[in-house]
Amino acid sequence: MQHIAESVNSAKKGNEVDFVKIASSEKYQQLKKEKAKFIVPLTIFFLAVYILLPILTSYTKILHQPAFGSISWVWLYALSLFILTWILCGIYVKKAAKFDEAAKEVLNENHLKGGE
């Protein structure tokens, strides 16, 4: 997000960014594909695992079995969702930093100095 703010600030100073050119550039199109290739499967995976909990608890007895003493598998599955959320968030943050760098490169390549 910082690179977008920098572009807006530089536009105020007389520098312009050709967003039409950026949208049609090969690097930008590749960046969009890479982001979708990462985000869509990750989102589908998380939603499937998340939605599986109410399905398994409502329609089956699999998770109602005791795992350790009086703790059933439902509690372990629910706890694992919290852990999974933090892990996926960490993965996303690291990957998003790379996407931000690539976006910054695209902006820098398409920066017009003084309205050229």
Backbone hydrogen bonds, N-H to C=O, Kabsch-Sander energy under -0.5 kcal/mol:
donor,donor_aa,acceptor,acceptor_aa,energy
5,A,1,M,-2.0
6,E,2,Q,-2.5
7,S,3,H,-1.9
8,V,4,I,-2.4
9,N,5,A,-2.6
10,S,6,E,-2.6
11,A,7,S,-2.0
12,K,8,V,-1.7
13,K,9,N,-1.0
14,G,11,A,-1.2
15,N,10,S,-2.4
16,E,112,L,-1.9
18,D,110,N,-1.4
19,F,17,V,-1.3
22,I,18,D,-2.1
23,A,19,F,-2.6
24,S,20,V,-1.3
25,S,21,K,-0.6
25,S,22,I,-1.3
29,Q,25,S,-2.0
30,Q,26,E,-2.4
31,L,27,K,-2.3
32,K,28,Y,-2.5
33,K,29,Q,-2.0
34,E,30,Q,-2.5
35,K,31,L,-2.5
36,A,32,K,-2.3
37,K,33,K,-2.6
38,F,34,E,-1.3
39,I,35,K,-3.3
40,V,36,A,-1.9
42,L,38,F,-1.4
43,T,39,I,-2.6
44,I,40,V,-2.6
45,F,41,P,-2.7
46,F,42,L,-2.4
47,L,43,T,-2.7
48,A,44,I,-2.3
49,V,45,F,-2.4
50,Y,46,F,-2.7
51,I,47,L,-2.9
52,L,48,A,-1.5
53,L,49,V,-0.7
53,L,50,Y,-0.7
55,I,51,I,-1.4
56,L,52,L,-3.0
57,T,53,L,-2.2
58,S,54,P,-2.0
59,Y,55,I,-2.4
60,T,56,L,-0.9
64,H,61,K,-0.8
65,Q,62,I,-0.9
67,A,71,I,-3.4
68,F,71,I,-1.6
71,I,68,F,-2.3
72,S,70,S,-0.6
73,W,65,Q,-1.9
74,V,63,L,-1.7
75,W,72,S,-0.6
76,L,72,S,-1.2
77,Y,73,W,-2.8
78,A,74,V,-2.7
79,L,75,W,-2.4
80,S,76,L,-2.3
81,L,77,Y,-1.4
82,F,78,A,-1.2
83,I,79,L,-1.9
84,L,80,S,-2.9
85,T,81,L,-2.2
86,W,82,F,-1.9
87,I,83,I,-2.3
88,L,84,L,-3.0
89,C,85,T,-2.2
90,G,86,W,-2.2
91,I,87,I,-2.4
92,Y,88,L,-2.6
93,V,89,C,-2.5
94,K,90,G,-2.0
95,K,91,I,-2.3
96,A,92,Y,-3.2
97,A,93,V,-1.6
98,K,94,K,-1.1
99,F,95,K,-2.0
100,D,96,A,-2.7
101,E,97,A,-1.9
102,A,98,K,-2.2
103,A,99,F,-2.5
104,K,100,D,-2.3
105,E,101,E,-2.1
106,V,102,A,-2.1
107,L,103,A,-2.4
108,N,104,K,-2.7
109,E,105,E,-2.3
110,N,106,V,-1.2
111,H,108,N,-1.0
112,L,16,E,-3.3
113,K,111,H,-0.6
114,G,112,L,-0.6
115,G,112,L,-0.5
116,E,113,K,-0.8
